[in-house]
Amino acid sequence: MALIEVRSEITGNVLLVLVGVGEIVEEFQDMLILESMKMEIPITSPTKGAVVSIATVGEVLQQGSVVAVIESE
């Protein structure tokens, strides 16, 4: 099993978190929504696995920041 870091491709605020720690996500499943320049950008899971950590609502993320860690199956 590998730990996969999911990184933000843009700078933005975490508007909505759709999954929690310990939850199993599917590949391409939306995990959270970032707000940047009045646009809502979904961040999706690159693989199936268990969420180890995830950003919180209101958190400001910079481009390249780790937004979540997934333990792939």
N, C-alpha and C positions, 0 to 999 in steps of 0.2 A: 504494500500500500504506500502511496506517495502523497505528500502534501503539496497541493497546487495553490499558488497564490494568484488571486484574481486582482488585477490592477485597473485603476481608473485611466481611461484614455483622455479625459478632460478634467479641468478644474471645476468643481461644483459643490453644492450642498446636498447632503442626503435628505431627500424629501420623504421617502417611504421605504421601509424595510419589509420585504415580503416573506422572508424565511427566518427561522431562528436557529441558534446553535443546537446541534444534535439532529436537526432535520435532514432527511435525505432529499437531495435535489437531483433532477434529471439533467442531462446535457441540453443546453440551450434554454433552460428554465430561467425566467426572470427572477432575480434575487433581491434587487433593490432598484429604486428610481432616484437618479440624480437630477437636480435642477441647476441649469446653467443658462444664463442669458434668457430667462423666461421660457426655456425649452425643457421638457422632461425627457430624460435619456435613460432607458432601461439598461441595467448591467446584468448580463446573463452568465450562467454557469458554463464553463468550457468542457465540463465532464460530469458524469454521474458520481455522486459520493455524498459523504456526510459533512455538514457545515461545522467547522471547528471554531471559526470566529467570523464576525461580520460587523461592519460599521454601524453606527447608531444614528437615529434621526437627528438632524441638526448639525451633524459633524461636517466640517468643511474639508474637502479632499482636494489635494493638488494632483495634477497630471502625474501619473506613475505611482500614486499612493496605493498601498494594498487595501482593498475594500473588503475582501473576504479570503478565508483559507478553507479549502475543501480537501478532505481526505478521500482520495479516489479509491474506487473498489477494484 
